[in-house]
Amino acid sequence: MNERCEHTIHAPLGIRFTEQGPNFLAGSLAVGPSVKQPFGVMHGGTSAVLAESLGSMAAYLTLEGEDSAVLGVEIHVNHIKAVRDGFITGTAVPVHLGNTIQVWQIDIRDEAQALVSTSRLTVLVRAKQARPT
């Protein structure tokens, strides 16, 4: 999974998928200058990117074969706690795994396991379209 994301938004932010289980996908990133806002704390968009990355990849992993794709259609993020440094880790778990719509819950925690943010991501599952040649 990490190799597939080498030339995406994951690389500059340092997002790494770290653990996969039958009902979850986890990933983390280091909180450093590149993900902070001007007041010295992690930018809220960082949580949103990590949450959508985890939920979308988790949804993709539920598909069988290469004939379907997932597309994020809505994300809702509640920011609970500010983070100044260290690592954050997010875990995506399914809420609903339908044939056309999936819903994922993503909780992001700091190194002390304090809740940093909680997100709900809705993805659309659809057949891949053939591209004109």
HELIX and SHEET records of a PDB file:
HELIX    1   1 GLU A    3  CYS A    5  5                                   3    
HELIX    2   2 HIS A   10  LEU A   13  1                                   4    
HELIX    3   3 PRO A   33  VAL A   35  5                                   3    
HELIX    4   4 GLY A   44  LEU A   61  1                                  18    
SHEET    1   A 6 ARG A  16  GLY A  21  0                                        
SHEET    2   A 6 PHE A  24  VAL A  31 -1                                        
SHEET    3   A 6 GLY A  86  LEU A  97 -1                                        
SHEET    4   A 6 ILE A 101  ASP A 110 -1                                        
SHEET    5   A 6 LEU A 115  ALA A 127 -1                                        
SHEET    6   A 6 SER A  68  HIS A  79 -1                                        
END                                                                             
